[in-house]
Structure formats: structure tokens, C-alpha cells
Amino acid sequence: MGATRTRRHPDAACAIETTALGLFAAHGFDSVTVDQIAAAVGVHPRTVARYFPSKDDIVLAYPRRIGAGIRAELERRPLDESPFDALCEAVTATVQHAALAGDVEALTWGRAALSRPEILLFVSTEQDEAIADVLAARLAPRLGASVARTLAGAVVGAMHAIWRQSLDDDGVAQDFPARLREGFRTLEGFVNIDARGGDRIAELQAEVESLRVERELFRRAAEAMLVSTPAT
């Protein structure tokens, strides 16, 4: 499977982003001004604003590119592939391409993002939801919309937890794909989701729904009996 080609920024934007993230990682997001970024790059502050209207936009640029790459790779994966394998392969291909393409170093971005927790939370929510949407769409024809959405959310949530642990350990650039594979193997062993496992999930949900309907019928019957039975 070929790596996804993400859209590259103009040279000036790349220089601004890389320099700014390095400054954020070293000094903290709030301590670095746009003027300082511009001076470090050797451009006018208006040039920084032309590419990035705010400092937040600088921090958001990299994960949005990565997220777009993961979504594109997911759409290319075989439809009968397990959600764990599909997402793991998509992440691996995207991260490998980012490194080969000379994209901003993920570890630098991680350190910069940790100095701006609000941005970290925002981008995590944004990208998790977007990736879950694509994964759910892949699973829906086989599992049904509600089961697919639940399973996709759980898989992406696990991915986020593994990513955040790797980020906290200062190792997201080097070993996130490997940690993801290891974590997903463990999870897949617990839930036994494969090409046939999805059918079993659908069966279990149908059984749960059947039980819910039976309980509702019993409840209504009991209410009717109570109403029709004279009080003693």
C-alpha cells in the first residue's frame, strides 16, 4: 500500500511552523510571541499571520495533516479487514510518510502541544471524531450503523489512549505505530474481532434488543394486571 501524499505547505509556511513549534517546545506556548517567531524565521510578523492567523493554528496544522492522511488511508483499506488492522495500517503508513516527507518532527510537536493543553484536547476530539466517522462508514454495511459507530468509537478511543501514553512518555515520534500494534493485538485478543467477529457483535446486539423488547412487554403486562386487579 503506497503512502498517502499529504498537501505540502509553501516553504515559508513550513519554516514558520517548524520554527514556531521548536520555540513552543523549548519555552512554552504562552511565552513565545508572533514577533519572536517572525524574527527567528527572518520574516515580517504579517507573513506569519498570512499563513497562520493565530498561534493556535500553528499547533493545529500538523495533527490535521496527519489526521487527513489517516482518513485517506482508511478509505483505501480492504473492507473485510478488522477495524484494528485497518486503523493500525493507516496510522503506520501516514506516520512513515510524514517522516520521509520531511514533515515537522512529531516529538517536537508533542512537546509544543503539551504546553498548550487546550489545543491538545481540541485536536484530539476533532481528529478522533473524524477518524471514527470514516471507520464507522467502513463497518456499517456489515454491522449496522449503531454497532459500527460504537465499535469505531471504541477503537479510535483506544488509539487515542495509546497515542497519549506515548506522548507522555516522550516517544510518539519513534514508537507510536509499534505501541499501537501491540495495544491493538491485546484488545483484539479480548474482544475477538475479525472478519467473522463483527457478525457475532451484530448477533449479540440483536439478542440484547430482543431481551429489551421482552422486558418491555413483561412490564406492560404487569402494569395491565395491576390495573385490572382490584385492590384488597
N, C-alpha and C positions, 0 to 999 in steps of 0.2 A: 504494500500500500504506500503510495507516494505521500510525502508530507504536504500539508496544506500550505499554500503560499499566501501569507498574510500581506495586506497592503502596507507598503513601506512609506514612512514619512519622508518629506524632503530633508536634506542634510541638516539644515538649520534647526528643524524641529527635533531631529534625532540628537543633535548636540545639546540643545536646551534640555530635553528630557533626561538624557544621561547625566549631564552636569548637575541638574537640579536634584535628581534622586540621590546622587552621591553626597550633595550638601545636606539633604534632609537626613540621610542615614548617619552622617557624621555629627551633625549639630542639632538635629530635631526639626520637625516641620515648622513649628511656630517661630523658631529662632532665625529662619532664613527668609530674606525678603526677595521680592522680584528684582529689585535693583542689584542685589548681590548675585543673583543668578545671571542676570544680563552681563554684569561685569566679568564674571567667571567665564562666560562663553565668548565675550567680546562683541556683544550686540547691544542695541538700544533696548530699554525696557519695553518700548512699544512693539518691538519684534517678538519678544516673549509673549506679550498679550495677543499678538496676531495669531499665534499657533495655539496658545493655551490661555483662555480668558481668565482663569484663576489658577492658583497653586493646586487646588484640588484636582483640576483637570489633568495636571501633570502626573499625579499619582494614579489616576484612573486609567490613563492611556494604555499602559502595559497589560493589566489584567483584562481589559476589554479586548485587546488584540488576541490574547491567549484564549479568552472565552469564545470569541468568534471562530478561532481555529479549532477548538474542541467541538463546537457545534457542527462545523462543516465536516470534520472527520466522522462524527457520529452518524451524520446523514449518509455517509458512504459505506458504513459497516454493513455486513450481511444481516438481513432482517431476522434470521434464525439464531443469531449469536446471543449469548446470555447478556443481560444488561451489565454485569460485572466486566466481562471480557470486552464488550463494545466500548465502554467508557474508559477502561484501562488502556486499550489500544489507541483510542482517540487522544487521551492525555499524553501518552508516550510520544506519539508522532508529532503532536503540536509542540511539546516542550523540546524535543530534539531539533525540530526545525528552527525554533526560536534561538537556540544556542548556535546552530550552524549559520543562521542568517545574520549573526552579529547583533541580535536584539539586546536590549538592556539586560544586564545580569540580574537574574531573578533574586539572588540573595541580596543584592543592593536594594532592589525594590522592596523586598520583605522587611529589611531594616528601616527603610523610609516609611513604609506603611505602618509599622508598629509605633512610630512616633506620632501617628495621626489615627487613633483608634476608630474615630467616627467614619473615616474613609474606608478602613478595613471592614467594618461592619456593613457599610453601604454596598461596597463592591462584592462582598461575599453573598449578600442577599440577592443582589441584581444578577450575578452570574449563576448562582445556584438555581434560581428560578428559571433562567433562560435555558440552561443545560437540561434541567428536569423536563421542561416543555418538549424538547427535542427527543429525549429518551422516552417519555410517555407516548409521544406520537408513534415511535417505532414499535412499542409494545401493545398499543391499543387494539390493533386488529386481532391479536391473538388472545389478549387478556380481558378486553373490555376497558372502557375509558376510566372507570373508577379504580379498578385494580391497578391498571397501568400507571395512573397518576400516583397512587400510594407507593407502589414499588419504585417508581422513578425517584420520588422524593426521598425515599429511604436510602437508595443507592447513592444519590448525589449528596445527601446529608453525611453519609459515611465518608465519601470522598473529601468533603469539606473538613470533617474532623481529622482525617489523616493529614490533609494539607496543613491545617492549623498546627498540629503537633509538630510537623516537620519544620514549619516556620518558626515556632517557638524554640525549637532545637537548633536553629540557625543552619538548617541543612536543606532548605527547599530546593535550591538550585541543583544540588548534587544528587539527592536520593529520593525525591518525591515520587517519581514513577515506580521505583523499586519498592518503596513503602506502600504505595497504592496497591501494587500487585500482591504483596504479602498480606495486607489487610483485607483485600477482596477475597483472596483464597480462604482466609479464615471465615469470613462472613458467608461465603458460598457454601462452605462445609456445614455451617449451622442451618442454613435455610434450604440447601439442596436445590438451587435454582439452575436449571439448564434448559435445553430446548423443550423438554417434557415437563420440567418443574413449573413452568408458567401455567400449563394446563391444570396442574394439581392445585395451584393457587386459585384458579377460577372455580374449580370444583369445591374447594373449601369455602370460598365466598358464597357459592350457591347454597351450600349446606347451612352456613350461618344465616343466610337470608331466609331459607326455609324454616329454620328454627324460630327466627324472629316472627315470621308470619303465624306460625303455630302458637307462639306465646300470645300474640295479639288476639287470635281467635279464642284462646282459652280465657283471656282477660275479659273479652266482651261477653263470652258465655257466662262467666262467673258474675259479671255485673247484671246480666239479664236475669239470672237465677235469684240474685239478691233482691232485685226489684219485684219479681213475681212472688217471692216467698213472704207470706205475712209475718209481721213481727210478733214475737211471743211475749 
